[in-house]
Amino acid sequence: MKKERIITEIKELKQRLNITIVSHFYQKDEVFELADFAGDSLQLAQLAVKDKNPNLIFCGVGFMGESVKILDPNKRVFMPKVASCSMAMMISGANYDENVQILNDHGIASEDILPITYINSSAEVKARVGKMGGMVCTSSNAKKIITKALKSGKKILFVPDRCLGQNIANEMGLKSAVIGIDENLKDADVLCYDGFCSVHQLFTTDDIEFYKAKYPDIKIITHPECDPAVCQKSDFVGSTSQIIKYVDSLPLEQKVAIGTEYNLVNRMREKNTFVLSSTKPQCPTMNETSLQDLYDTLKAIEKDECLSEIFVDEETVKWAKIALERMFEV
């Protein structure tokens, strides 16, 4: 079927079936352009819950679809591809328990630990964090969440992204340590799980030096999932939404090199915008979803044959929702 025909049928099907389509910023243009809403993971979960349609197609990665089910268990959530975020896949409930045990073995009691999980984590991990008195954070509110958590007087266990944890600790003048890498865990304020984003690890200080040498007045803009050495040499560090807002505030004549996912950077603005990498930093799992997948999902829903529906068990929903609600309270 030709692309134009698929697009027409997708639009007809979603209207007839009362289905809302949401897309993460990192999706391919062909999928992104058909979404009713676009945003980062938390924005989409919040928008999806407010949406009146009972059925939702989420174009993103697995933990994002789970977040909608946690916030609204009654909504039916479908994903054209239940793709796996590499960072979220780096930590399971068992991995979380092992890291708590490591801290215990280093003389840090469980009751002296307050966990924070980045929203880029599974419902299972969010539930573990919720049970232990902790909360969820995003890249835009991590500093505020950590500031609140520190008032407890406890050590912060930050999962799963070590880079985000280290970058926020650096910004706040706190001491961080990575579990399994750094020896002296007891002296650290923020104890980071050894996870990372495979895409944001592509950006290096060499890339920054290359662009600074070529364009001395260029602004280097990076996401806090990048390595701390990269963020320290950047002119601006922010979440996806913060990056978009910052770039939009600059004059079009201002050259910028942006260290985040390719699809987002590519659709930002036409002039004076560069990707801060010698390779194409495209998230492979975010880019699994195609126009054909979206069409096939709608056709399957029409026939009540869809196998890509997201489910989260009741106990996991209970504790993961508590962790999310603690974030909203802050």
Stockholm file with secondary structure:
# STOCKHOLM 1.0

chainA/1-330         MKKERIITEIKELKQRLNITIVSHFYQKDEVFELADFAGDSLQLAQLAVKDKNPNLIFCGVGFMGESVKILDPNKRVFMPKVASCSMAMMISGANYDENVQILNDHGIASEDILPITYINSSAEVKARVGKMGGMVCTSSNAKKIITKALKSGKKILFVPDRCLGQNIANEMGLKSAVIGIDENLKDADVLCYDGFCSVHQLFTTDDIEFYKAKYPDIKIITHPECDPAVCQKSDFVGSTSQIIKYVDSLPLEQKVAIGTEYNLVNRMREKNTFVLSSTKPQCPTMNETSLQDLYDTLKAIEKDECLSEIFVDEETVKWAKIALERMFEV
#=GR chainA/1-330 SS CCHHHHHHHHHHHHHHTTEEEEEETTSCHHHHTTCSEEECHHHHHHHHHHCCCSEEEEESBHHHHHHHHHHCTTSEEECSSCBCCHHHHTCCHHHHHHHHHHHHHTTCCGGGEEEEEESSSCHHHHHHHHHTTCEEECTTTHHHHHHHHHTTTSEEEEESBHHHHHHHHHHHTCCEEETTTCSCCTTCSEEECSBCCTTGGGCCHHHHHHHHHHCTTCEEEECTTSCHHHHHTCSEECCHHHHHHHHHHSCTTSCEEEESCHHHHHTTCSSSEEESSSSCCCCTTGGGCCHHHHHHHHHHHHTTCCCCBCCCCHHHHHHHHHHHHHHHHC
#=GC SS_cons         CCHHHHHHHHHHHHHHTTEEEEEETTSCHHHHTTCSEEECHHHHHHHHHHCCCSEEEEESBHHHHHHHHHHCTTSEEECSSCBCCHHHHTCCHHHHHHHHHHHHHTTCCGGGEEEEEESSSCHHHHHHHHHTTCEEECTTTHHHHHHHHHTTTSEEEEESBHHHHHHHHHHHTCCEEETTTCSCCTTCSEEECSBCCTTGGGCCHHHHHHHHHHCTTCEEEECTTSCHHHHHTCSEECCHHHHHHHHHHSCTTSCEEEESCHHHHHTTCSSSEEESSSSCCCCTTGGGCCHHHHHHHHHHHHTTCCCCBCCCCHHHHHHHHHHHHHHHHC
//
